[in-house]
């Protein structure tokens, strides 16, 4: 019989509601353009062709009452069709966004690999981006110093490690980003479709 001390993640009554058609998420200029078009009852110049125009205050429940318990040492996969709320749940667990209702309890250091390469700066070299991305993911400079050679070896881009990443191919870019994220020391690791990066040999590794 497992006790509460064995629980890594406890989710109770979790709900996440989004307001559809609200302005936000783009540039300030784009938001002002969208607002001005709405005021004049014109078509939004920033909306994609064929995109649905939502009425004011129309809402969508991305998650509606999730209860989940994950014990220490367990590996859990979340499957479902597009729009089922998988990424939303992982973003809530990663504290990227907050829940509308419900409670999330986490026991342990948490790290996330939601989008590989988030936080990389194209003007910086691969080595500089290791330090930048490692810091964003919660690693200390001492931790990165102790692991940087392992990270570089794992990434398979040693020859280009002191080259700005804007010159990397897309494959090199994601390999380096994944190498950083895969060397995190955490009790809870959250991944969202990031294991699809690289070629077959890299995925196997």
Buried (B, 14 or more C-beta within 10 A) or exposed (E): EEEEEEBBBBBBEBBBEBEEBEBEEEEEEBBEBBEEBBEEEEEBEBEEEEEEEEEEEEEEEBBEEBEBBBEBEEEEEEEEEEEEBBBBBBBBBBEEEEBBEBEBEBBEEBBBBBEBBEBBEEEBBBBBBBBBBBBEBBBEEEBBEEBBEEBBEBBBBEEBBEBBBEEBEEBBBBBBBBBBBBBBEBEBBBBBEBEEBBEEEBEEE
